[in-house]
């Protein structure tokens, strides 16, 4: 089984797109998660909502990266046919 040529797919544009997507995801989930923090202290609500959202944003970033890898592999396989 031969592996495709190893080329870097990280470009400034892809980094910018990833940053915008993750920032938008963070803002959306943070706004949803704030109402689910069981505290009356606004500082605690902000802290725990941000910490929970940071974890989810990291998973979202990994999903974006896995999507890119799979898409690249599928396009390469389709091109070889």
N, C-alpha and C positions, 0 to 999 in steps of 0.2 A: 504494500500500500504506500503510494507516494504522497508526500505532504506538499501542499501548495507552497509557493515561494513565500517566505516570511517577509512581509512588508509592513511597515509601521502605518497604522491607520489613524494615529493620533496627529491631528492637525490643529492649528489655532481655532479654526472654525468649529471643529467637532468639540473641542474643549469649551468654547463659548456656548454652543447649543446645549451641551450637557449641564453647564452651570446654570443656564436659564431654566432648563427643565427641572433641575433639582431645586432651585430657588422657588419656582412656582409651586412645586409639590410641597415644599416646606411651608410656604405661606398658607396653602390650602389646608393641609393637615393640622397645622398649628391653630388655625382659626376654628377647626372642628374639635380639636382635642381640648382646647381651653375650657369648654363647658363641661367636660367630663372629669376634671380634676376635683376631687372631693375636699375642697378647702375654701375658707372665706378670706384668707390672706392673699391679696393680689400678687405679692412677690412669689409666694409658693405656687400659685396657679401658673404664673409665667415660667418659673423654673422647671416645674415638672412637665408642663406642656412642651417646652422647648427640648427638654431631655428626651422625652418620648418621641417627639417629632424628629429629632436628630437621628435616632436609631432607625426609624422608618425611612428617612431620607437616604441613609446609607444603603439600605436594602434596595430602595428604588434606583439608586445609582448603579448598584451591581446588576439589577435587571436590565437597565439600559445597555450596559457593557455586554451582557450575555446576548441580548437581542442583536447587537451589532455583529458579534462573532458568528452567531447562527445565520444571520442574513448574509454575511459575507461568504460563508461556506455554502449556503444554498445557491447563491448567485454563481459562485465558482463551479459548482457541480452542474448547474444548468448550462453554463458556458461551455463545459467540456463535452456535452452531449451533442 
